[in-house]
Amino acid sequence: MAKQQHPKAVLRLLLRVVDKHITSVAGNPQWRQHVLQQFRQHKDADLVQQQRLLLMAQEYADLVRNIAHYQVGAGLFEYIM
């Protein structure tokens, strides 16, 4: 299980990943706005739900990073072959 982080740290992490791998590629700030909206919408949720949502946000950030890393690695492999 991942180490629990402060909500602001998770938000910053997720926004950095979205900005780097989604917003900058698509040129559309819609995903960034969606992340901000979700964090604002659930700020008054109970502690258990907040912890679950923060863990989900951390896992989503990891997923986006891993997909981007895999795509770069796959592209390099195809270039070499």
LUMGUTOR-527121 format. One line per field, with one value per residue: residue in three letters; x, y, z of N, C-alpha, C, CB in turn; residue number from 0. Coordinates in steps of 0.02 Angstrom, whole numbers, plus 50000, padded with zeros to 5 digits. Glycine has a CB too. Example, Ala and Ser with C-alpha at 12.3 -4.5 7.8 and 13.67 -1.06 7.14 Angstrom:
BEGIN
aa: (ALA / SER);
n_X: (50660 / 50642);
n_Y: (49716 / 49888);
n_Z: (50390 / 50354);
ca_X: (50615 / 50684);
ca_Y: (49775 / 49947);
ca_Z: (50390 / 50357);
c_X: (50660 / 50645);
c_Y: (49835 / 50002);
c_Z: (50390 / 50394);
cb_X: (50565 / 50704);
cb_Y: (49776 / 49970);
cb_Z: (50452 / 50286);
i: (0 / 1);
***
This chain:
BEGIN
aa: (MET / ALA / LYS / GLN / GLN / HIS / PRO / LYS / ALA / VAL / LEU / ARG / LEU / LEU / LEU / ARG / VAL / VAL / ASP / LYS / HIS / ILE / THR / SER / VAL / ALA / GLY / ASN / PRO / GLN / TRP / ARG / GLN / HIS / VAL / LEU / GLN / GLN / PHE / ARG / GLN / HIS / LYS / ASP / ALA / ASP / LEU / VAL / GLN / GLN / GLN / ARG / LEU / LEU / LEU / MET / ALA / GLN / GLU / TYR / ALA / ASP / LEU / VAL / ARG / ASN / ILE / ALA / HIS / TYR / GLN / VAL / GLY / ALA / GLY / LEU / PHE / GLU / TYR / ILE / MET);
n_X: (50042 / 50024 / 50114 / 50027 / 49984 / 49976 / 49826 / 49846 / 49972 / 49949 / 49860 / 49945 / 50040 / 49959 / 49911 / 50031 / 50066 / 49956 / 49966 / 50090 / 50080 / 49954 / 49877 / 49973 / 50000 / 49877 / 49838 / 49732 / 49649 / 49552 / 49559 / 49639 / 49558 / 49453 / 49511 / 49538 / 49406 / 49352 / 49427 / 49386 / 49250 / 49243 / 49295 / 49232 / 49200 / 49181 / 49310 / 49355 / 49310 / 49381 / 49514 / 49510 / 49484 / 49599 / 49698 / 49657 / 49680 / 49820 / 49855 / 49803 / 49885 / 50007 / 49974 / 49954 / 50082 / 50156 / 50100 / 50137 / 50276 / 50291 / 50246 / 50344 / 50456 / 50417 / 50413 / 50549 / 50601 / 50543 / 50606 / 50738 / 50733);
n_Y: (49941 / 50112 / 50251 / 50363 / 50525 / 50703 / 50789 / 50904 / 50880 / 50766 / 50818 / 50912 / 50824 / 50747 / 50849 / 50891 / 50776 / 50763 / 50885 / 50869 / 50748 / 50742 / 50867 / 50951 / 50877 / 50862 / 50992 / 51046 / 51107 / 51036 / 50912 / 50947 / 51043 / 50959 / 50875 / 50970 / 51009 / 50889 / 50871 / 50983 / 50959 / 50848 / 50887 / 50898 / 50772 / 50619 / 50554 / 50423 / 50406 / 50511 / 50466 / 50352 / 50410 / 50489 / 50391 / 50330 / 50436 / 50447 / 50322 / 50337 / 50438 / 50370 / 50272 / 50348 / 50401 / 50281 / 50229 / 50328 / 50315 / 50184 / 50199 / 50282 / 50199 / 50090 / 50153 / 50184 / 50056 / 50008 / 50095 / 50056 / 49927);
n_Z: (50000 / 49963 / 50032 / 50136 / 50086 / 50105 / 50058 / 49975 / 49923 / 49848 / 49754 / 49690 / 49635 / 49548 / 49462 / 49404 / 49332 / 49245 / 49176 / 49113 / 49036 / 48977 / 48961 / 48897 / 48784 / 48717 / 48711 / 48776 / 48914 / 48982 / 49056 / 49164 / 49226 / 49260 / 49358 / 49459 / 49486 / 49536 / 49655 / 49726 / 49737 / 49821 / 49943 / 50065 / 50102 / 50200 / 50309 / 50276 / 50144 / 50084 / 50102 / 50021 / 49895 / 49881 / 49874 / 49756 / 49667 / 49676 / 49622 / 49494 / 49444 / 49443 / 49349 / 49229 / 49214 / 49197 / 49080 / 48988 / 48998 / 48952 / 48819 / 48766 / 48782 / 48701 / 48578 / 48561 / 48554 / 48434 / 48347 / 48354 / 48302);
ca_X: (50000 / 50064 / 50117 / 49975 / 50010 / 49930 / 49785 / 49876 / 50028 / 49920 / 49834 / 50001 / 50067 / 49912 / 49910 / 50094 / 50063 / 49906 / 49994 / 50146 / 50065 / 49888 / 49860 / 50022 / 49996 / 49814 / 49828 / 49665 / 49652 / 49492 / 49575 / 49663 / 49499 / 49414 / 49546 / 49524 / 49335 / 49341 / 49455 / 49343 / 49185 / 49247 / 49335 / 49194 / 49181 / 49205 / 49381 / 49366 / 49302 / 49437 / 49573 / 49500 / 49492 / 49669 / 49734 / 49639 / 49714 / 49890 / 49860 / 49792 / 49946 / 50055 / 49953 / 49968 / 50156 / 50179 / 50079 / 50181 / 50342 / 50287 / 50240 / 50410 / 50498 / 50396 / 50435 / 50621 / 50613 / 50526 / 50657 / 50799 / 50721);
ca_Y: (50000 / 50173 / 50295 / 50414 / 50592 / 50759 / 50801 / 50954 / 50848 / 50722 / 50862 / 50938 / 50768 / 50731 / 50904 / 50888 / 50720 / 50780 / 50939 / 50844 / 50693 / 50746 / 50935 / 50977 / 50838 / 50876 / 51064 / 51059 / 51106 / 51004 / 50862 / 50983 / 51072 / 50903 / 50855 / 51022 / 51005 / 50830 / 50884 / 51032 / 50928 / 50798 / 50913 / 50891 / 50702 / 50591 / 50537 / 50359 / 50419 / 50553 / 50423 / 50310 / 50452 / 50509 / 50333 / 50323 / 50489 / 50427 / 50266 / 50363 / 50474 / 50317 / 50240 / 50393 / 50403 / 50217 / 50224 / 50373 / 50285 / 50126 / 50221 / 50306 / 50140 / 50052 / 50191 / 50175 / 49987 / 50004 / 50133 / 50015 / 49869);
ca_Z: (50000 / 49956 / 50090 / 50133 / 50079 / 50117 / 49999 / 49929 / 49890 / 49797 / 49702 / 49651 / 49597 / 49494 / 49414 / 49366 / 49284 / 49194 / 49135 / 49073 / 48991 / 48945 / 48939 / 48849 / 48722 / 48683 / 48705 / 48802 / 48987 / 49009 / 49107 / 49223 / 49257 / 49289 / 49419 / 49509 / 49504 / 49579 / 49721 / 49760 / 49749 / 49875 / 49999 / 50127 / 50111 / 50263 / 50309 / 50241 / 50073 / 50063 / 50096 / 49962 / 49836 / 49875 / 49849 / 49685 / 49630 / 49672 / 49576 / 49426 / 49424 / 49426 / 49286 / 49173 / 49206 / 49171 / 49010 / 48949 / 48997 / 48908 / 48750 / 48746 / 48776 / 48643 / 48519 / 48554 / 48532 / 48364 / 48310 / 48353 / 48259);
c_X: (50044 / 50061 / 50064 / 50006 / 49955 / 49890 / 49814 / 49934 / 50003 / 49893 / 49891 / 50032 / 50023 / 49911 / 49974 / 50091 / 50014 / 49933 / 50047 / 50125 / 49999 / 49876 / 49909 / 50019 / 49934 / 49803 / 49760 / 49667 / 49594 / 49508 / 49600 / 49604 / 49457 / 49446 / 49531 / 49452 / 49322 / 49368 / 49411 / 49276 / 49187 / 49285 / 49298 / 49172 / 49208 / 49277 / 49396 / 49361 / 49359 / 49500 / 49569 / 49511 / 49564 / 49711 / 49720 / 49674 / 49789 / 49900 / 49849 / 49853 / 50000 / 50038 / 49970 / 50043 / 50181 / 50159 / 50123 / 50251 / 50343 / 50284 / 50307 / 50457 / 50481 / 50418 / 50510 / 50637 / 50598 / 50578 / 50720 / 50791 / 50715);
c_Y: (50062 / 50214 / 50350 / 50483 / 50643 / 50771 / 50851 / 50924 / 50802 / 50763 / 50889 / 50884 / 50753 / 50786 / 50905 / 50834 / 50736 / 50834 / 50912 / 50795 / 50699 / 50816 / 50961 / 50941 / 50857 / 50951 / 51086 / 51054 / 51071 / 50954 / 50895 / 51013 / 51018 / 50881 / 50906 / 51019 / 50946 / 50840 / 50933 / 51001 / 50881 / 50823 / 50904 / 50820 / 50676 / 50565 / 50473 / 50370 / 50462 / 50511 / 50379 / 50350 / 50475 / 50451 / 50322 / 50376 / 50473 / 50371 / 50289 / 50400 / 50423 / 50285 / 50284 / 50396 / 50338 / 50208 / 50268 / 50344 / 50224 / 50147 / 50247 / 50246 / 50098 / 50087 / 50184 / 50106 / 49979 / 50041 / 50092 / 49957 / 49894);
c_Z: (50000 / 50021 / 50082 / 50132 / 50094 / 50053 / 49949 / 49891 / 49834 / 49739 / 49658 / 49607 / 49536 / 49441 / 49373 / 49313 / 49228 / 49148 / 49087 / 49019 / 48955 / 48917 / 48886 / 48783 / 48682 / 48673 / 48731 / 48878 / 49020 / 49065 / 49171 / 49262 / 49291 / 49355 / 49475 / 49532 / 49550 / 49649 / 49759 / 49780 / 49810 / 49937 / 50066 / 50139 / 50178 / 50254 / 50269 / 50165 / 50046 / 50054 / 50034 / 49898 / 49826 / 49849 / 49775 / 49643 / 49622 / 49621 / 49504 / 49400 / 49404 / 49360 / 49226 / 49160 / 49174 / 49098 / 48966 / 48944 / 48950 / 48835 / 48725 / 48736 / 48715 / 48579 / 48507 / 48529 / 48458 / 48320 / 48302 / 48303 / 48188);
cb_X: (49952 / 50038 / 50188 / 49927 / 50038 / 49968 / 49717 / 49899 / 50071 / 49864 / 49794 / 50055 / 50072 / 49842 / 49901 / 50153 / 50041 / 49840 / 50023 / 50197 / 50067 / 49833 / 49860 / 50092 / 49996 / 49756 / 49836 / 49613 / 49656 / 49454 / 49629 / 49713 / 49457 / 49411 / 49622 / 49540 / 49293 / 49374 / 49526 / 49331 / 49163 / 49279 / 49351 / 49134 / 49208 / 49158 / 49406 / 49316 / 49234 / 49450 / 49580 / 49430 / 49446 / 49696 / 49715 / 49562 / 49706 / 49915 / 49810 / 49730 / 49971 / 50058 / 49878 / 49941 / 50190 / 50151 / 50005 / 50184 / 50363 / 50225 / 50187 / 50439 / 50492 / 50320 / 50417 / 50656 / 50570 / 50456 / 50673 / 50816 / 50658);
cb_Y: (50000 / 50215 / 50326 / 50407 / 50604 / 50823 / 50825 / 51016 / 50809 / 50678 / 50920 / 50967 / 50705 / 50719 / 50971 / 50876 / 50655 / 50804 / 50994 / 50812 / 50630 / 50728 / 50982 / 50972 / 50763 / 50847 / 51086 / 51009 / 51176 / 50969 / 50813 / 51039 / 51109 / 50844 / 50849 / 51091 / 50999 / 50768 / 50911 / 51093 / 50889 / 50736 / 50986 / 50937 / 50659 / 50534 / 50529 / 50306 / 50453 / 50609 / 50380 / 50279 / 50512 / 50534 / 50270 / 50328 / 50557 / 50406 / 50212 / 50409 / 50520 / 50265 / 50226 / 50464 / 50414 / 50160 / 50245 / 50443 / 50263 / 50083 / 50276 / 50355 / 50098 / 50042 / 50265 / 50188 / 49939 / 50033 / 50200 / 49987 / 49830);
cb_Z: (50061 / 49897 / 50099 / 50192 / 50008 / 50139 / 50020 / 49969 / 49940 / 49827 / 49732 / 49698 / 49641 / 49521 / 49450 / 49413 / 49320 / 49228 / 49179 / 49118 / 49029 / 48995 / 48999 / 48878 / 48737 / 48724 / 48634 / 48771 / 49012 / 48953 / 49081 / 49203 / 49205 / 49240 / 49408 / 49480 / 49441 / 49547 / 49715 / 49714 / 49687 / 49848 / 49989 / 50126 / 50052 / 50288 / 50380 / 50264 / 50059 / 50114 / 50159 / 49962 / 49841 / 49942 / 49890 / 49677 / 49666 / 49741 / 49594 / 49426 / 49481 / 49482 / 49288 / 49188 / 49273 / 49213 / 49002 / 48982 / 49068 / 48926 / 48744 / 48799 / 48838 / 48643 / 48527 / 48620 / 48573 / 48351 / 48346 / 48423 / 48279);
i: (0 / 1 / 2 / 3 / 4 / 5 / 6 / 7 / 8 / 9 / 10 / 11 / 12 / 13 / 14 / 15 / 16 / 17 / 18 / 19 / 20 / 21 / 22 / 23 / 24 / 25 / 26 / 27 / 28 / 29 / 30 / 31 / 32 / 33 / 34 / 35 / 36 / 37 / 38 / 39 / 40 / 41 / 42 / 43 / 44 / 45 / 46 / 47 / 48 / 49 / 50 / 51 / 52 / 53 / 54 / 55 / 56 / 57 / 58 / 59 / 60 / 61 / 62 / 63 / 64 / 65 / 66 / 67 / 68 / 69 / 70 / 71 / 72 / 73 / 74 / 75 / 76 / 77 / 78 / 79 / 80);
***
